[in-house]
Amino acid sequence: MMIKSQKGKVFSIISLAVLLACMHGCKNREISGTKPNIIFILADDMGYNVPGCYGGDSIYTPNIDALAKGGILFSEAYSGCSVCAPARASLMTGLHTGHVSLRGNTGGIALPSRDTTFTQILKSAGYTVGGFGKWGLGDVGTEGVAEKHGFDIFFGYYHQIHAHFYYTDYLWRNSRKVEVLNAHGDSASYAHYRIMKEMKQFITDNRAGPFFCFGSWTLPHTDDDGNAQIPESDPAYILYNDKPWTDDEKKYAGMNTRVDHDLGEIIKLLKELNINRNTVVIFSSDNGGGEKYNPTFKVSGKLKGFKHQFYEGGIKVPLIFYWPGRIEPGSRCEMPCYFADMMPTILDLAGIEDLLPVKTDGISMVPSLFGEHIQEKHEYMYWELPAFDWTNNVYPENGLQQAIRIDDWKMLRHDTHEAWELFDLSVDQEENHNLASEHPDIVVRLMDLIKMNRTKMPEQIEPEMSEGKWYR
């Protein structure tokens, strides 16, 4: 199938190989018998335009910027969805949200055992696997808990609504409750501090490697009341004392800078342990930023939309890979990729790409990381998100958001009763000019492609809770 763009360029949507879209070429891949350690740090709701290296100019992110300067920045990276749980399910399984089993975002739905995660494969290949922060793919007592998906240790929150409480009186370690003392809003009980301590200890204890460490941090997601939460004694908050912002805005900025600071602490620890040159560090965000702090911080930059939406601002995310001595510093890649690509990429980095499941929607981005001349390209990228009626506890039949991207064409709709919108991203990154009426043939072709490449959503089941409780 051939589709012609607005500018007259012809693109094939079935091509499997294209010339690398990276600039400032990287060194060729160096083969080593030693499996690298891999650290994946995932911020929660950090907008595409927040880090300075992505255009942000209001919030201090020197360590994220340094990571990009020392590694490779992906300018066309997308999440797996515009909200937490399905995005994380896509990340872990290598499946897009039209194929993965977990598609709802109510907080405790379990990722079923039939969905293989890359952490299970890493563990089978000799990696020690740890996770720290927010899981969001199954509450305690379900088949979705992290330790049933390849994790040797998980410390933090299982149910994602629990993760909205920064001053909780307990966290979980491998489904065993861990009390957090003094849950009264002081810095001693700020949950992220404890999570960071546990993560750093895991890295230290497993420095002989190989290990995979998932820092699935809750910051800068707001609390359950929609407000930013960080101790007023935190230097990341104090940094903004002189800004002409509301206190809530200062705390939001502080949460983002706390993420940046702790990323820097992880890099520092790797150097102290002398394992930085055998450790890949990946940084991203689970979806776009929320609308609340716009326009003060311009979390989406010039992009349209925010979290919950399939416009660029809702699903485009920062993505940086850093590996000293292997990835050329200051590299940049403009080839589109998304969370489904993380499974094949991580397994490829670990040298176990032959263990990749047959049914995945991702491609390895390793050729792009190392400046190789041929990089497989997506035939298409697809997203979907079912709406949920919290009053009646049902998924409305017409409440399905969908989006698809092929080359520079992107088509989306907010539910099945709405007309499709079509954009040419090569000339309209802001998605201001709907071309659906001008190119009905392309709309039909993309609709057909969606029908062929998604499955019916399985039943999305929340675990039963005691009356009045949302999570265990």
SVG drawing of the C-alpha trace seen along z (x, -y; Angstrom):
<svg xmlns="http://www.w3.org/2000/svg" viewBox="-25 -37 60 56">
<polyline fill="none" stroke="black" stroke-width="0.4" points="0.0,0.0 1.4,-3.4 0.2,-6.7 1.1,-10.1 1.8,-12.8 0.7,-16.4 4.1,-17.5 4.1,-15.0 6.5,-12.5 5.7,-8.8 6.0,-6.5 5.6,-2.7 3.8,-1.5 5.1,2.0 8.8,1.3 10.8,3.2 14.1,1.4 14.9,-2.3 18.0,-4.4 18.8,-5.4 17.1,-8.7 19.7,-9.5 22.1,-12.5 25.6,-12.7 26.3,-9.0 27.2,-6.7 30.0,-4.2 29.4,-0.7 28.1,1.8 30.8,3.4 30.3,7.1 31.0,8.1 30.6,11.3 29.4,9.5 25.7,8.7 25.2,5.1 23.2,3.9 20.1,2.0 18.4,-0.7 15.0,-2.1 13.8,-5.2 10.2,-6.1 8.8,-9.4 5.1,-9.6 3.3,-12.3 6.4,-14.3 5.5,-16.3 7.5,-16.2 8.5,-19.8 9.6,-19.7 13.3,-18.7 15.5,-21.5 16.9,-19.2 13.4,-18.9 12.8,-22.7 11.7,-23.3 12.9,-26.6 11.0,-26.9 12.0,-23.8 15.6,-22.9 16.6,-19.5 20.5,-19.6 20.9,-15.8 18.4,-14.8 20.0,-17.3 23.4,-15.8 22.1,-12.3 21.0,-13.5 24.3,-15.2 26.1,-12.0 23.8,-9.7 21.1,-9.6 17.9,-11.6 14.8,-10.4 12.8,-13.3 9.9,-11.2 9.3,-8.8 5.8,-7.9 4.3,-6.2 2.2,-3.1 -0.9,-5.1 -2.0,-8.5 -2.5,-7.1 -0.6,-5.0 -1.7,-1.4 -2.1,-0.6 1.1,-2.5 3.0,-0.4 1.4,2.8 2.6,2.0 6.1,1.2 6.4,4.5 5.0,6.8 6.1,5.3 2.4,5.2 0.5,2.1 -2.7,1.3 -4.9,3.0 -3.2,6.3 -2.2,6.2 -4.7,7.7 -4.6,4.8 -6.2,1.8 -8.3,0.1 -6.9,-2.5 -9.0,-1.9 -6.0,-1.1 -5.9,2.5 -6.5,4.5 -4.1,7.4 -1.7,8.1 -2.5,11.8 0.1,14.5 -0.4,15.2 1.2,11.9 5.0,12.4 7.0,9.5 10.6,8.7 11.5,8.9 10.5,12.6 12.8,13.2 15.7,11.2 15.3,13.3 15.4,16.5 18.7,15.4 20.4,14.8 19.5,11.2 18.5,10.2 15.4,8.0 14.2,5.3 11.4,2.7 10.9,-0.4 8.0,-2.8 4.7,-2.3 3.7,1.0 0.1,0.4 -0.3,3.7 -2.1,5.6 -2.9,5.2 -1.7,7.5 -3.3,10.9 -3.7,11.0 -1.7,12.6 -0.5,9.2 1.9,8.5 5.5,7.8 7.0,10.9 4.8,13.0 6.2,11.2 9.9,11.7 10.8,9.4 13.0,10.8 12.1,7.9 9.5,5.1 9.2,2.3 6.6,-0.4 2.9,-0.6 1.0,2.1 -2.4,0.4 -1.9,-2.9 -4.5,-4.7 -2.4,-3.9 0.5,-5.5 -1.4,-8.8 -0.6,-9.0 2.8,-10.3 2.4,-10.1 1.0,-6.6 1.5,-4.6 2.6,-1.5 4.3,-0.3 4.8,3.2 7.8,5.5 7.0,8.6 3.3,8.5 4.3,8.1 3.2,4.9 6.0,2.6 4.9,-0.1 6.1,-3.7 6.3,-5.6 5.1,-9.1 2.7,-9.4 1.8,-13.0 3.2,-15.0 6.8,-15.4 9.9,-14.7 10.8,-11.6 7.7,-9.8 7.7,-11.0 7.4,-7.7 9.7,-8.6 12.7,-9.0 12.2,-5.4 11.7,-4.1 15.0,-5.8 16.9,-4.3 15.7,-0.8 16.5,-1.3 20.1,-2.4 20.6,0.5 19.5,2.9 22.0,1.5 24.7,1.7 23.9,5.2 23.8,6.4 26.8,4.5 28.4,7.7 25.6,8.0 23.9,8.5 20.8,6.7 17.8,4.9 16.5,2.1 13.1,0.5 12.8,-2.9 9.1,-3.5 8.9,-6.7 5.6,-8.3 6.8,-11.9 5.7,-14.3 2.2,-12.8 -0.2,-14.8 -1.7,-13.3 -5.3,-11.9 -6.7,-15.5 -4.9,-16.6 -2.2,-18.6 1.6,-18.4 3.3,-16.9 6.9,-17.4 8.3,-18.3 8.9,-22.0 12.3,-21.1 13.3,-19.5 16.0,-21.5 14.2,-20.8 11.2,-22.8 13.3,-25.5 15.0,-26.2 11.8,-27.8 11.0,-30.0 11.6,-33.2 9.4,-32.3 6.1,-34.3 4.1,-31.0 1.5,-29.5 2.7,-27.2 1.2,-24.3 3.1,-25.3 6.4,-25.5 5.8,-22.1 5.1,-20.7 8.3,-22.2 10.1,-20.8 8.8,-17.3 10.2,-17.4 13.5,-18.7 13.5,-15.9 13.2,-13.4 16.1,-15.1 18.2,-15.1 17.6,-11.5 18.5,-10.5 21.8,-12.3 22.2,-10.3 21.8,-7.1 24.5,-8.1 26.8,-9.1 26.3,-5.8 27.1,-3.9 30.4,-5.8 31.2,-5.2 30.6,-1.4 32.7,-1.5 29.9,0.1 28.8,-3.0 30.6,-1.8 28.7,1.6 25.3,0.1 22.7,-1.2 20.5,-3.9 17.1,-4.6 15.0,-7.6 11.4,-8.3 7.9,-9.2 4.8,-7.0 2.7,-9.6 2.3,-13.3 1.9,-15.9 -1.5,-16.9 -3.2,-20.1 -3.4,-21.6 0.1,-23.2 -0.3,-24.6 0.5,-27.3 2.8,-28.2 5.2,-25.4 4.1,-24.6 4.4,-20.9 3.5,-20.0 5.4,-22.8 3.9,-23.6 2.2,-20.3 -1.5,-19.9 -3.1,-18.0 -2.2,-16.6 -2.5,-13.3 -5.7,-11.4 -5.6,-12.5 -4.1,-11.0 -2.9,-14.3 0.9,-14.6 1.0,-16.3 -0.7,-13.3 1.5,-10.5 4.8,-12.0 7.4,-11.5 11.1,-12.1 13.3,-9.1 17.0,-9.0 19.5,-6.1 22.9,-6.5 25.8,-4.0 29.3,-5.5 31.7,-4.3 29.1,-2.6 26.6,-5.3 28.0,-8.4 27.5,-11.4 25.1,-14.1 23.4,-11.8 19.8,-12.4 17.3,-10.2 14.2,-11.4 12.8,-8.0 9.4,-7.3 9.3,-4.7 7.1,-3.8 6.9,-1.7 6.2,1.6 9.8,1.2 11.3,1.4 11.0,5.2 12.9,6.0 15.4,3.2 16.2,4.3 16.5,7.9 18.8,7.0 21.0,4.9 21.2,7.9 22.3,10.1 19.2,12.4 17.1,11.1 16.6,14.7 14.3,15.1 11.9,12.4 8.3,13.8 7.0,14.3 4.0,12.1 5.2,8.6 4.4,5.2 7.8,3.7 11.1,3.5 14.6,3.2 16.0,-0.3 19.6,1.0 20.8,0.1 19.8,-3.5 21.6,-3.5 24.8,-2.4 24.7,-4.3 24.2,-1.3 23.1,-2.1 19.9,0.0 17.1,-0.3 13.9,1.6 10.9,-0.8 7.3,-0.4 4.7,0.4 2.3,-1.4 2.0,-2.5 -1.3,-2.1 -2.9,-3.3 -6.3,-2.8 -7.9,-3.6 -11.4,-2.6 -13.3,-5.2 -14.7,-4.2 -18.0,-5.3 -17.1,-5.6 -20.7,-6.2 -22.1,-3.0 -18.8,-1.0 -18.9,-0.1 -17.0,-0.7 -19.3,-2.5 -19.6,-0.8 -18.8,-4.0 -16.0,-5.2 -13.0,-4.0 -10.2,-6.5 -8.0,-5.4 -5.0,-6.7 -2.7,-5.4 0.5,-6.8 2.1,-5.7 5.2,-7.7 4.0,-11.3 0.3,-10.6 -1.5,-10.4 -5.2,-9.7 -7.2,-9.8 -10.7,-10.0 -11.9,-10.5 -14.7,-8.0 -16.4,-5.8 -19.2,-8.3 -16.8,-11.0 -15.3,-11.6 -11.7,-10.8 -9.1,-13.5 -6.1,-13.3 -2.9,-15.2 0.3,-15.4 2.9,-15.7 5.7,-16.6 4.2,-20.0 1.7,-20.1 3.3,-18.9 0.7,-21.0 -2.2,-19.1 -4.1,-22.2 -5.2,-21.2 -7.5,-18.3 -7.1,-16.8 -9.6,-14.0 -12.1,-15.6 -9.3,-16.2 -8.0,-12.6 -10.9,-10.3 -9.0,-7.5 -6.3,-7.6 -8.9,-7.6 -10.5,-4.5 -7.1,-2.7 -6.1,-3.5 -9.4,-2.4 -8.9,0.9 -5.4,1.2 -6.8,0.7 -9.4,3.4 -6.8,5.8 -4.4,5.1 -6.4,5.0 -8.3,7.6 -11.4,7.2 -10.7,5.9 -10.7,8.7 -12.8,8.2 -11.1,5.7 -11.6,6.9 -10.8,4.9 -10.1,7.1 -12.7,7.1 -12.1,4.7 -13.5,4.2 -16.3,1.7 -14.9,-1.9 -11.5,-0.8 -10.0,-1.3 -6.8,0.6 -5.2,3.2"/>
</svg>
